[in-house]
């Protein structure tokens, strides 16, 4: 009787291949789709008792394949005549193919290469191989130690044992190669199945995916100041709503670049007197803005101070200096207006046991030309030697305070 689960020929209450319970009545064969059992269950037959010989998965299906048709004829005598009436009977043979849903492996569960017998045969072969490998070694040792036998007879027995051993190894390798070729042949079915699955997956994955686009609804700008002097800078922050908008790219622009300039990061700089608007717009046209007033009565000046010695008197080795503007340490920037006064002071000290010092200061008033173009203030400092062979000689320094817009 054929098992409705795996299609294998078996007797008894349970199938010897998959362990499923055998039916009381013989099920029908659906020749149209070549599956064993009813057409409604053919696509969902899974092996609950058997496993895939390759990966061990229990998620397997079984398919019936037609292998051929045989014809048989017989005749019987008519009751009242001597003639014979011939009858021809045809019988179709099938085989069962197991298909693993996990790894795609295909095999014949009715063949002797089923997983159970395969594992047993494999274990038996290794057991026999171990004993056969030990046998020639032990026999060789015994023959070499046995001096009672003829020398050539002992060598002949040893050679014969090793010849038999290597012949067995060659035969085992040949059988293994044949099994490998058989597995490759079975793999052709797997490749066909895998190709069909891959084509289905490719067709499915080729369908375009729709990405949800979240547009920008509003752009708001925040600044730290609304009034700047010429040369001052400020940073404008753009707030985009909603925060999870798909395209958050912002383009910056100034309404008058002779008054205010802005870079790609929202950094604004006042370059001239007047009013200007800074604008930030999104890719879909949403825009935010903020206004600035630039006061031209003052401007930011950058200051650098450097000293240079211009005498030829070789006096002093180690010197220190101090620079001040308006009696305070020099800063990098100053806010300057026309008419402002600056007091620049410098001091130099010779570092020795009897220090020599020199200092001087200059007061300067800013003009309109200085305001527009920048200016320099120079302070000259002389340091006289107070003792030794160079007594009376002086070191002369020129210190420049440079103001640039």
C-alpha positions, 0 to 999 in steps of 0.5 A: 500500500502507498503512503498518502504522505510520502508515496512510499510503498509500505506495509503495516499500520505506519509508513516505514519511510516517513512514520505516518499512519497508513490509510485504510483505503487506497488514495487516488492518484492525480495524474494531472498535476503528478501529485500523490493524493487529492488535488486539494492537498497536493500543494500542502503535503509535508512530512511530519515524520521524515527529514531531509537527508541533506539538512535534516529539516522536517519541512518536506513535500513529496511529488509523484512522477511518471516513470513509464507505461507497460502493456500486457496482453492475454487471451481466452477461448470462446465458449463455443468456438475455437477462436481466442479473444485478445485483451491488452492491459497497460499499467503506468508506473510512478516514483516518489520524489521528496522536495525539501522546503528548507534547502531545496534538496530532491531525493527518492525516498524509496531508494536505498540511499534514504537517510537512515540506511545511508547513515548506517552504511556510512558508520559500517564502512568507517568501522570496517575501514578501521579494522582493515587499516589495522589488519595489514599493520598488525599482520606485517609486525607478526610476519616480521617477528616470525622467524620460523616461516620462510623469508620470501613467504613472509614477504609475500603474505605482507605484500598480499595483505597490503595489495588487498588493502589498497584495492579496497581503498580504490574501490571505496573511492570509486563508489564515492565518486559514483555517489557524488555524480548521482548527487549532482544529477539529483541537484539538477532538480534542485537547480530547476526549483531554485531557478523558478524560486529566484525568478519569482523573487526577482519579479517580486523585488522588481516592483517599485517601492513607494517612499512616503515624502514629507514636505516642508510646511514652514521655515522660521529664522532666529537671530541673536541681534537685529542691529549690527555695526559694520564688520560685525557678524551674527548667526541665523538659525533656520527652524524647519517644520515638520522636523522630519521633513524629507528634504531639509535643504535650505538655500540662503540669500540676502536682499542687499549684499552691499549691506549684509552677506550670508554664507551657506551656514547662515553666518551673516556679516555687516559690510555697509550701512543700511537695512537688509533682509536675510531669507532662507527657502526650502526646495518646495518654496517655503521661506523664512526671513529676518531683518537687520539694521546696519549702523555705519557710525562704528565698525569692527577693526582687527588688531595685530601688534608686532615689534622690531629691533633696528639697532646695531648695538650687540647688547642684551640677549634675553628680552621680554615685552608688554603691550597695552591699548588704553591701559588694558591688554590688547584684544583681537578686535575693537569697535572703532568710530571716527574721533575715537582716541587710542593710547598705545603703550610698549615696554621692553626689559632685558632679563639679567641680574641687573635688568635694563628697562625701556618704555614709551606710549603714543596717543592717536585719534581716528580720522575718517580716512582711518575709519574707511581704510584702517591705520597703524600706530607706531611706538619707539622704545629705547633701552639703555645699558646701565653697566658693563662694557656696553654702558651707555649704549641702547637697544632700539625697538619699533612697535607697530599697532595695526588696525585693519577693517 
